[in-house]
Amino acid sequence: MSTTTEPLRIGLVSLHTSPGDEPGSGEVGGMNVVVRHQAEALADRGHQVDIVTRRSSPTQPDSVALVPGVCLRFLSAGPAQPVPKGEHDAFIEPFRHGLAALGPFDVLHSHHWFSGAAALPVARDRGIPHVQSFHSIAADAETPLSEGERPESAGRMAGEQRLARESDAVVVVSEAEAETVRTRLGGDPSRVWIVLPGVDGSVFRPAGSGARRAVAPYVVAAARVQPLKGLDLAIEAVAGIDREARPTLVIAGDASSEAGDHVAELRRLAESRGIADRVTFIGPQSRADLAFLFRGAAAVLVPSHSETYGLVALEGSASGVPVVAAAAGGLREAVVDGETGVVLESRDPMVWAAEIQRVLTEPDYAAALSAAGREHAERLSWDRSAAGLERVYLRVLGR
């Protein structure tokens, strides 16, 4: 869908992870999906978009066209190999020098604090607006932490506060994230904009009316395998379901670079609960394969300790599948409790087991959640998301 505004030259900065990589592998998650799809939707609206990321392999070229109007650019900053996420602050300065040589841009939009720390000075030197998206925000040392959420270095907290206060706009994906930016980081409420992510309803779609569900029911948890995602709760919940109704739990995703031997820990947990044969790790999936997996599932589980939004929940809803999610951050907004799925305040595995079992054993209830979830997702297209970004960019440009 083309826009009636003058085309913009937009730089989307993603230092530590490439939106061109497959979600679910390493550090590739919801942020990558959002950046990639928003970039393509902005290009469809007539804008020229460069996505700028760090070179993590010697075989990566300087640039590659993803779709017409979207160019992915790789900058040399640090070793040309994958590096744990927490070590990327050492690459901010060389990345900044590389970014300063690109363009011209009308606006720079940074994703994650690493990117903003590199891009904000470049934007200021050029006299162009800087827009910041965080995707995750460090917890202050005085802030009560949920299990799985860890406080970050003082450098990150100070960097995020500076970006929230000095950027021309901060784009967030939920009211929960907006509140964090305002209260934890001191962002000016007048410069905080909520732009909801979207979902590709042609990829994530319900199974056809004649399609058969899997003979053995299964539920899916799709996430990077790390403690923050709460996959241990998913395993405990499945173990708590009555044996005759118990589904297989399919975990789709790769281990985070900082997760250590978390996969082995989860396997041991399943073994100790007597359900090792009901828990399957299938690794990262392509978007098409993940959509196919969702379509056949009885439910999508999102037991995360913290989520700014919870894109997987929206993708599950678009697939016509009930979602059972934790009441964490933006998941309260991604899932309409009692309508498109179930949002649970409790992390008691037996509470989760009871809700999952209800979805499995009450077809009318599950069908109602599925239908409402699909209807909800259909209202959230990537073009709608890009239009929201376009309004932010035009506002900070004074147009």
N, C-alpha and C positions, 0 to 999 in steps of 0.2 A: 504494500500500500504506500503510494508516494505521498509526500507531505507538500503543503503549499508554502512552506517557509523556504528561505534561501538555504541551499545545501551547506552543511557545516563540515569542517575538517576536524574530526574527533580522534583524540589519542586515548585509548583505554590501556592503562598500565597495570600489568600483573607480573610483578617481579619474580615471585618465588614458585609459581606454577603456571604451566602453559594451558590456556583454554583450548588449545588444539589437541591436548592429550585426552585419553579415554577416561571418563569419570569412574571412580571406584578404585583406581590404581594409585598407590603411593599417597601423595598429598592431594590427589585430584578428586574434588568433591563438588558440592553444590555451587560454590563460587565459580568454578570453571564453566559449569553449565549455564549459569546466569550470564556471565560475560560473553560467552560464545553466542548464545541465542539473542541477547540484546544487541550485540554487534551486527548480526545478520539482519535483525529486524530494523535497526537504524539504517543500514544500507538499503533495505527495501523501501525505506521512506525517502531515499535520495541522497543520503549523507555518505561521505567518504570516511571510513573507519580504519585506523591502524591499531592493532593489538600489539603491545610491546611487552616482551617477556625475556627472561634470562636464558642464554644458551646452556642447555644441560647435556648436550651430546656434541661431539666434534663433527658429526654428520649433518647437523642442522644447518640449513642455508641462512643467509642473511635475512631472507624474506620468502614468504610463500603466500599465494592468493588462496584464501579459503573459499570464498564465493565472490562474485562480482561486487566490488565496493568494500571488501574486507581483506586487509593484508595483515598477516601475522609476521612480526619482525622479531628477530633474535639478537640480543646484545650480549657481547662477551663481558662477563663480570664474575670473577672467580673461576674455578675449574669447570671445564665443559663436561660435567658429569652430574648425576643426581646428588644432592646434598640435603641432609636433614633440615627440616623447615626452620628449626630454632637457630641455625647457623647463618641464616641469610642476612642478618643485620650487618655482617662483615662485607656484604656485596653492595650495600646501598650507595656508597660513594662512587665506585667505578660504574655502576649502572646509571647513576645520575649523569656522569660525563657522556656516556653513550646516548642517553635520551636527549641530551642537549643538542646533539648533532642531527636529530631527526626533525621532521616537520616540513612545512609549517603546520601549526594546529590553531584552531580557534579556541579550543578548550581541552584541558587535560583532566581525565577522570581516573583516579587511582583506586585500585581494589586491594585492600589489606594495608596495614600500616607501613610495611616495608616499601610498598610502591609509593605511598604518599610521601614518606620521608625523602625519597629520591625525586619525586615529581614536583612537589610544592616549590622548592627553590627554582626549578626550571621555569615553572609557570610565572613566578614572580619576576624573574629576569626578563622574560618575554613580554610581560604585561598582559597576560591572558588569564582567564579564570581557572581556578583549580577546584574540582569537585572530588569529594572523598566518600568511598564506601568501605566499611570495615569488615563486614562478614563475620568476624569474631572480635571480641573486645576483651582485653586483659582484665582480670579481677583485681581490684585494689586489695592490699594486704588487710585492710580493716573490714572488707566486705565479707559477710558470711558466704562460704563457698558450698555449692552442692558437691556431692561426691563426684569425682572425676574432673572437676574444674580446679585448675591450679593457678596460683598467683604467678604473674610473669615478672620479668626483670624491671627495675625502675626505668630503664631506657625505653622499654616499650610503653609503659604507662605514660611517661612524660611525652613520648612521641605522639601517642594517640590523643592526648589532651591538646597538644599544639595543633594537630591536624583538625580536631573538632572545632577549635576556637579560631583558627586562621584561614581555613578553607572558605571559599565563597559559598559553598553549599555542601551539606552532608546528606547523602542519599542512603536511606535505610529501607529494610524490607518489611518491617512490622512496627506497630506501636510499641511493642516491648523493646525493640532495639532503639527506637527513638527516645524512649524514657531513659535507657542506659546512657545514650549520648548526652542527653540533657543533664542528668544527675551525676553520673560517674565521671564524665569527661568535661562537663561545663560548656557544652555546645549551646550556641544561641538558638532558642526555639524557632526564631523566624528564618533560620537558615537550614533547618532540618526538614527534609522532604521524604515522605513515604512513597516509594515506588514499588508496588508489588511485583514479584517475579511472575512469569507466565508458565505455560505448559503447552507442548505441541500435542493437541488433541487428535491429530491424525496418526501420531506414533503411539502415544499412550491412549488407548481406546479400549472400550469393553469388548469382550468376546462376542461374536455374533450369536444371534438367537439360537442357531442350530449347533453351536459349538458345545463340545462336551468338556466338563471339568475333568481334572485328573481323577483316576479311579481312587487313588489314595490322596486325601486332601493334604495340602501343605500351606504353610504361612511363610511370608518372606520378610526378612530384615535386610535392607540394602544400605550399607554404610561402610566407611573406612573402619577397619577393625582396630579400635582403640578404646580404652576405658570410658572416654567421654560419651561414646555412643550407647552405652548401657546394654550391650549384647548379652551380658551375663543374666540380666533380668529376663530377656527373651527366652533364654534356655531354662531358667528356673520356672518361668510361667508355663512353658510347654510341658515340663516335667510334672506340673501340678494339675494338668488336665486329665480327666478320667481316661483310663487306658483305652477303652473302646472308642472314645472320641478323639484321642490324641493325634494331632497332625504331625507331619514332618516339618521341621524348621529349616528353611533354606537361607543361609547367610551369604549374601552377594557383596563382595568387596575385598579389597586388598588390605594388608596390614600397613598401618601408618609407619613412617620411618622412625617415629619416636615411641612406638608401641612395644618394643622389645619382643618378648615371646608371648604376647597376649593371645595369639591364636592357640598356642599350646595350652595356655591357662584355660581357655574356653573349652577346649577338647577335654581336658581333665575334669572340668565342672560337669560336662555332659556325661562323662563316664561315671562320675561319682553319683549322679542322679539316676543312673540306669537308663539313659536315653541316648547313648552314643550312636545307636542305629537310627535315631530320629533327628539327628542334627547333621546337616550337610553344608560344607564350605565349598562354594563353587568359584570363588575368586571374582575379580572385576568382570563386568559384563558391558558389552556395547549397549548403546541406547536402545537399539532394536531388540536385542536379546533380553534386556531388562524389561522392556514393555511386554514382550511375549511372556516372560516369567510372571509378571504382575497379573496379566489377563487370566491366567489359569489358577491364581492363588485364591484361597478362601479369605485371606486377610493380609494386609500389610502392617507390620509392627514398627513403631518408631519409639523405642524406649530411651532416647537420648537424655542425658542430664542437662544439656544446654543446646538450644538451637535458636539462631536469630529468626528463622522462619520455618524451615523444614520442607524443602522442595520435594523430597521423596514422598511426603504425605500427600502433596498436591498431585504428584504423578500417580500415586495409588488411586486417588479419587477419580482422576481422569480415566483410569483403566477400569472403572466400574467396580472397584473392590473396597469393602469396608476397611477403614483405617483405625487402628488402636494405637494411641499415642500418649506419651507422657505430657503432663501439664508443665512444659518447660519452654520459657521464652515465647517465641513466635508460633510454636505449635498450637497454642490456644487460639491463634487466628487462622492458621492454615487448615485446621480441622474444626468444623462447627459441631460442638459436642451434642450428641444425641440426634444429629441430622445427617452429617456426612461421615460420621465415625464416632469414636469414643475417646474422650480426653480424660486421663486418669491422674488425679492428684497423688494418689498413693503409689508407692513403689513396692508394695507387698506383692510378692509373686502370686499368691493365691487370689488376690483381687484381679490381677491381670489374667490369671488362668480362667476365672469365672467369666470375664467379659469375652475372652477369645472363644471359650466353649459356647457361650450364647450365640455368637456369630456363626459358629460351626453347626449348631443344632437347631436354630430357629430360622428357617429359610426366608420367611416373610420379613423378619426383622433385618436380616442381611440384605435382602433385595431392596428394602426401603433406603438403607444407608447407601447402597451402591448407586441407586438412581439419583439420590440427592447429591452425592459426591460428584457424579459426572456432570450434573447440571451446574454445580458450583464451579467446577474446573473449566467448563466451557466459557464462562464469563472472563477467564483470566488468560488471554492470549499473549504471545510475545509482542505482537504489534501494539497492544494496549500498554504493555510494559515500556516499550520503546517510546511511545507517545508521551508517557510520563517523564522519561528522561529528557526528551526533546524540550518539554516545557521548562524543566530545570535549567537546561543549557541556555535556552533563550532568555530566561530570567537573569541569569548571572552575566549574560552578554549585554543585557540592557535592551534587548530587542522586543 
